[in-house]
Amino acid sequence: MINDHISDMFTRLSNAYAVGKKTVDMPFTKMCEAVAKVMLEEKYLRKVEAVSNGKAHSTLKLTLSYQGSTPSVSHIRRISKPGVRIYRSLSQFKPILSGLGISILSTSRGIMSDRQARLAHLGGEVLVELW
């Protein structure tokens, strides 16, 4: 049983990028789907699919994005964990790698990138930073 689906998702993604895979399959959760959609909007993934296999459990299929042979994601850092939650207000946001990376946040209006949160004037729980 997986306790932290977000960490599991990013472990699978970083391992897949390390070996050059094109797709990654993982157990479906609404939280992972929302995080994947933010990554899709920010061009870190090419495609996000929820695949139902007729059973109670579905699969989330992610198609990875590469620039030539270089992965779009080079570093992933999990910030807020189940044991230690990290929250930031709007004034505490700092650019990731001078604006080349993003933070993914859980806000009162759902999962969004730090850029979207700034535009909406929202703070929230910082799930992950990637660049």
Number of C-alpha atoms within 10 A of each C-alpha: 4 8 8 10 16 20 20 14 19 17 14 15 21 16 12 16 21 13 8 14 14 13 17 18 16 17 17 19 15 10 14 20 20 16 21 22 21 20 21 18 13 14 15 20 21 17 17 19 15 17 14 12 9 7 6 6 11 15 16 20 19 22 18 23 21 17 8 7 8 12 19 17 21 12 11 16 13 16 17 17 15 10 6 8 11 13 16 13 14 15 10 8 15 12 12 14 10 8 10 9 17 21 23 24 27 22 16 10 10 12 24 23 22 25 17 14 23 15 9 11 11 19 20 21 19 25 22 21 19 20 16
